[in-house]
Each structure stands twice: as C-alpha cells, then as structure tokens.
C-alpha cells in the first residue's frame, strides 16, 4: 500500500520511531551506506568507547566478589546490581544478534496490507497513533529513570562522603573510598585523596549509565512491540465485529440493507467472505508474530524474573538498614522503582495481549453472520475454534507473562527479604 494510503487511513508512519532514536543514543543503530565516512567514524568511535567502558566496568564488578562476600549487607546489595548487569548483557545480545528478527517482527506488525478504513466510531489508524504515543512515553520514561540510577547513587555517595570526610585526604581515617560506594566494584586506581575518591564516584556513575542505556533500549523495544501487537489484535477484533457494515460501505449499500440470505446478493456474499479471509490472514500473521516474540524473549524474561525476585529483596533489605531520611535510602528506592517499573510493564502488556486474544471469539460472534453463506460460517467457526487456545507469552516456557506472575514475584521477594533479615 502506498504512503498516501497510510496517511489517508491515519496510520502512524513508524510505530517504533522513538525506539529508533533511543537505539541511536545507545549505540544500537547501524549507519547506512548513505551516511558519510565522517559520520560513521565518529559514531563507531562513540560505540567502541561506550561499550568498551561498560565491559571494563563489568569486569571490575566481578573481581570484587571476594571482598564483599564476608558481609551480608554488602553481599546482598552487590548481588542485586550484578544480576541487573548480567541480565543486561543478555539483553545486549538480543539487540545485537537478533537485529534482523526484531526488524522482521516490526515490519509484520506494520504491514500495510492490513490497513483498514475508519468505520462507525472507530478509526484503526488513530487507535494505533495513540498506541504509538503511549509506547514512546514509556520508552522515554524508562530511559530517564534508568539513567538516574547512577546519578542518584553518585549524589548519595557524595553527600555522605562530604559529611564524614572533612579534610582533603582519607589518610588517618578509618574509611576507604569503597565504604561510600552505593554499589560495589573494584576501583582501578588509587583513591587515597578526596578528589580521587570523587573521581571514582564518576567512574561508578558512567559505568551504571552504560548498562542503563542498554537495558532501557531493550525494554523500550520490547514494550513497544507488545503494545503494537495488542493494538493490532484489538483492531482485528473491531474489524470482525463491524464486518458487515464495512462490506455494505465498500459496495455502496445503505447501512440498513438486509437480506434473508447473502446469496440473494452475490457481490455482498463475495465481499463478506473476502474481508473475513483477509482479516483472518491478518490474525494468523499476528499469531505468528506472537510465536516469534515468545521464541526471542522468553528466556531473557525468565532471567529478568529471577533477577527481579532477588533485586526486590536486596533493595528492601538495604533500604531497611538505613534511615528513611538518608541519601542511601532514596538511592535504593530509585533503583527499586526502576526494577519494579521494568518488570511491571512487561507483565502488564503480556496480560493485555492475553485479554485482547480472548475478545476475538466474541467479536466474530457479533459480526452479524446470521444471513451469511456456509463458507463464511465454516471459516468463522474454524477461527473461533483456533482461538479457544489462550493467547499468551510465557516466562521461560514455565509460566504465563501476566499480572498474576508479577504479584507472585513480589510476594516471593518479601520471603527472600525476610530470609536476609533473619541471617543479618
């Protein structure tokens, strides 16, 4: 379908426009042959420095494990952030090595063959425009929230550091720079002076920022894909429900036109069956996309679920051990909020897809099929039988991705929190 038809029906030019911008910021974008050599050189230099530093920071995190394993409070905080970054590495691999499959999914979800004209009180194009706005807002929200984790940790460490250390050096005190870090890693340079310790805070800040960008890019793409899929399923539901009125409009017949049997009007019977078949093919494409999404994301979602279980518990444990008015408390709550929003979004949209899939059978039944032909009814029944199987995404093939799972993880995290407190 031509671009002018897309504009005529009100469909968004690119549902994933905001995600494309975030991919450029986070170094996940590839310049095309139309970009100049200077642009490519600068961009690839930026990507090399960004992810080179991120890899170096991850190594610094891993090699400090022996130093923090002797104290439960440090170990719990350390495990939470380390798990976040290890899952971030999995998300990075999906974005890099699954680039072609991701683009294929996006293209199918925006296939111009399945654009529908506005009908009655519903415009599929405008509905998707609103869905695009929502996805863009969530994508930007997680980018900003995740990026603030490092900043909040930096501010918290700096405030505590300046309050306790009065001179220009840590010599003669019972503290090291590591004692003021919100998150633990091996500092790769000497920090015996106040200025060098503050430099270590910036090192922590930038390391956390690199992983925040990767995770925000992945989460934004996943949430947008799930939201687009949900919107397309609801569009299919509406088209099924208004099938007869759409056919009457297409043939130029009045909306009140009725027949005892559609065979009395051959053109109407053909148009009814054609549009049903066309919309059913659209539904089949969406079911295929659901399987592709399941294949790509299910095990990363499993890793994220397990990590969230421990991170919720670790954040609650660390926050419960400090004063509610301290900078450390607010830094932990900011981190906790990010992980909570991260997991809630995918569970919410997973639940929305399941709920939307349940509407397809009732929408078909409401399609004013009583006077339709036998082939129309047979096709409708086959589709309804297929949709008896619930449409859902899973967490590692174990559990459906729904709000029930989110509640279960939150309950489980409180159990781990109680366990951590009992061994304090």
N, C-alpha and C positions, 0 to 999 in steps of 0.2 A: 504494500500500500504506500502511496506517495506521501511525502511530508505534508502536503497541503490537506490530505485527508486526515492525517493525525491532528492537524490544527483544527480542522472542521469539526471533528468529534470531541475536541477539548482534551485530548490525552497529553500527558507531560512528554516533553521531548526526550528526557532521560531521567528515569526514576532514581538512578543512582548517581546523580550529579554531585551531591555533597560528598559522597564516598570517594568519588574520583579526585576531588580537591584534597581530601584527607590523605589519600594514597600518595599524592604528590608531596605533601608536607612530611609524611612519614617515610618517604623513600621507597615506596612500593610501586611507584609508577615507572614505566619504561618509555623514554623518549622515542619518537618515531623517526623515520628517515627524513621527514620534512623539517626536523629541528636542526639548527646549526651545530657545527662541531664544538663551538664555544659553549653553547647551552649544554650539550651532552657532557663535555669535560667538567664543567662546574657541578652539574647535577651528580655525576658518578663520583666525583671527589667528595661531595657532601654525603652521599650514601656510604662511601667507604669509611669516612671519619665517624659517622653516626653509629654504624653497626660495629665498626672496629672497637670503638669505645664501649659499646654495650657488651660485646663479648669479653673484653678485658675486665669490666665490672663484674660480670657473672663469675669469672674465674676467681676474682678477689672475694666474692661471696662464698664460693665453695670451699676455698682453702682455709677459711677461718673456723670451720665446723668444730675442730678440736678445742678451740679456745672458748667457745660458747656452750659446749656440751656439759660443762661442770656445774652450771647454774640454771635451774629450771626456768626462771623468768626470762633470761636471755635466750635460752634454747627455744622456748615457745614462740617468742617474737621473731626469732631468726627463721624458724621453720615456716611460719606464715608467709613472709616475704620471699623466701627461697622457692617455695611451692608456686607462688604467683609468677615468678620469673621463669621457672621451668615450664609451666603451662604456657607462658608467653612464647617460649621457644617453639612449642608445638604449633601455636597459632601462627608464628612467623613462617614455619614450613608450609602450612596450608596456603597462606597468602602467596608464597613464592612458587612452590612446586605445583599448587593447584590453580594457578592463574588461568590456564586455558579452560578448565572445567567451570571455574567461577564465572568466567565470561560467557560460557555456553548457557549456564543457568540464567544469567541476567538477560541474555538475548531471547530465550524462550519465554521468560516472564513478560517481555515487552514485544512479543511477536505481533507485528502489525496486521497479520491475517485475522487476528482475533480482536479487532477493534469494533465496538458496537455503537450504533447511533443512540442518542438520548431518547428515552421513551417515558411518557407519562411524567411522573415526578422524580425520575432517577436518571442521572447522567453518569455513565461509567467513566468517561474521561475526567470529569470534575471530581468524582469519587477518588480516582487514582491521584489526582493532583493534591487532594487533601492528605491522602496517604503518604505521598512524597514529602509534603511539608512536615508531617509528624516524624517520619524517618530521619529527615535532615536535622530536625531539632534534637532528637535523641542522639544522633551521631555526634553532633557538636557538643551536646551535654556531656557525653562520656569522655570525649576528647579533653574538655576543660577540666572535668572532675578528676580524671586520672592524672593529668599533668600537674594538678595541685597537690598530689600526694607527696612528691619530692619537695615542693615549696613549703608545705606545712611542716614536714619533718625538719627542713632546714631552719625555719623560723623557731620551731620548738627547741631544737638543739642550741641555736644561737642565743635565745633568751635565757635558757638555763645556764649556758656557759658563761655569759657575761655577768650573770648574777652571782655566780660562785667564784669564778677566777677574776681576781682584781688586778693582778699585775700583767706584765707582758709575756710571762713565761709560766709553764706548768711545773718547772723545777721547784722543789721544796713543798709541793702539794702532794696529797695522796691520790690525785686523779690523773688519768691519762685521757687523751682525746677520745678514745674508744668509749669511755664512760658516758660521754654526752651524745653519742650517736643514737638516733631513734631506731635505725636498722643497721645490722652488723655486717661488716665486710673487712677484709684485710686492707688497711691503708697502705698504699705502695710507696710512701715517702715518710720522712721524719716529721713528727708533729710535736716537737718539744717547745715550740713557741705558740703564742696565741694566734698570730697571723697564719701560721702554717696549719693550725688546727681549723681555723675558719676556712682555709683553702680546702681542707678535707670535707667540710660541710658542702662546699660547691661540687666537689667530686661526687659525693653521695647524691646530691640534687640532680646532677646531669645524668648519672647512671640510672636513677629511677625514672627520669624523663624519657630516656631511650625506650625502656620497656613499656612505659605508659603509652607512648606513641604507637608501638606495635600492637599492644592489646586493644587500644581504642580503635585502631584501624580495623582489626579483625571483628571486634564486637559490633562496630558500626555497620560493616558489610553484612554480617550475619543477621542482625536485627532488621536491616533494610530488606534483605532477601525474604525473611519470614513475613514481614509486613506486606511486601508486594504480593507474595503468594496468598496471604489471607485476603487481600483486597481483590485479587483475581478470582478466588473461589466465590466470594460474595457477589462479584459481577456475574459469574456463571449462574449463581442461584437466581439473581434478578432476571437474567435473560430467559432461563427456563420458566420462571413464573409468568413472564409477560410475552411468552412466545406467540400466542395467537394475535394479540394486539400488534405486535411487531410485523407479523405476516400481513395483517389487514392493511397496515400503513404502507408496507412495501408494495402491495398490489393496488393501492389507491382506493380501497374499500372503506366504507364507514365503520366506525368502531362498534356500532350496534349490529353489524351484519352477522347473521346466524344461519346455520344450515342443520338439517337433521343428520346429514352425513356429509363429510367433506368431499366425498366422491361426487356430490352434486356440483361442486366447483373444482374442476381438475387442477386449475392453476393454484388454488388455495391449498389443496392437498399436497401438491408438489413442493410448494414453498414451506409449508409446515414441516414436512419431512426433511427438506434441505437444511432449514435452520436448526432443527433438532440434531441432525447429523453433524452439522458444523460446530455447534456448541458442545456436543459430546466429544468431538475431536479435541476441542479446547480443554475440556475436563481431563481427557486422557493425557494431554501434554502436561497439565498441572500435576497429575498423579505421578507421571514420570519424573518431573522435577522434584517432587517430594521424595522420591526414592533416591535421586541424586544428592539431595541435601542430606538425607539420612546417611548415605554412604560416606560423604565428605566430612561431616561434622560430628557424627555420633560419638566417636571415641575421644575426640578432643573435649566434647561436652561432658563425657564421663570423667576425664581428668580434671576438668574445671569443677565439677560437682564435688569430687573428693577433696580437691584443694579448698573449695569454699567451706566445706564442713570443718576443716582444721583452721582455716583463716578466721572464720567467725569466732571459733572458740579461743584462738590465740589473741585476737583483738579484745574480746571481752575480758580475758584473763589479765592482759597488760593494763587495760583501762581500769580494771577493778583494783589494781595495786597502786594507783597514783591518785592524787587529789583531783576532784572534778574541776577545780579552777586552775589546774596546772597546764602548761603548754603541751605536755606529753599526752594528756587526756584528749585534747582537741585534735592532735595529730592522729591519734589512734582512731578516733571517731570518724575523721575524714576518710581514712583508709578503709575502715569498716563500711562506711556508706558507699564507697566505690564498689567494693566487692558485692555488697547487698544489691545495689542497682544493677550491676553486671549480671548477676545470676537471676534476679527478678525479671529482667527484660526478656531473656531467652525463654524462661518458663512461661511468662505471660503470653508471648507470641506463639509458643508451642501450644499452649492451651487454646488460644484464639483459632489456630488452624484446625484443631480437633473440633471445636464448637462450630466453626464455619462448615466443615465437612458434614456435620450432622444435619445441616439445613438443606442439603442438596435433594434428598429424597422428598421432603415435604414441598420443596419448590417445584419439583417435577409434578407432584400430585396436584398442585394448584395451577397447572398450565392450561386449564380449560380443554382437556383432552377428550371429553365425552363424545364428541362427534368426529373425532379423528379416525384415520384409516387404521387397518390392522397392523400394517408395517410400522406405523408411528407408535402404536401401543406396545408392540413387541420390543421395539428399540428402547422405549421408555422403561419397560419392566426390566430389561437386561441391565440398564444403567442403575436402576434402583436396587437391584439385587447386588450389583458390584459395590454399591455404597453402603450395604449392610455391614461391611467390614469397616471398623473405625479408621479414620484417617489421623495418624499421629506420627510425630517424631519421637525417637527414643534416646535414652541416655545409655550408650554402650550396649544397645540391644537388651538391656535389663528392665528398664522402667520407662513409661511414657513421660515425655517432657511436658509436664502440666504444673499448675499451681499447687496441686496436691504434693508433688515432689518437692517444690520449694518449701512448703510448710514442714515436710518431713526432714529436710536438711537442716532447717532452723532448729527443729526440736533436737535433732541429733547433735548439733553443735553445742547446745546447752548441756547435754550429757557429757561431752568432752570437756567443756568448761568446768563443770563440777569435778571431773576427774583431775584436771590440772590443779584445781584449788585444794583437792584432798591430799596431793603429794607435795604441796608447797613446803 
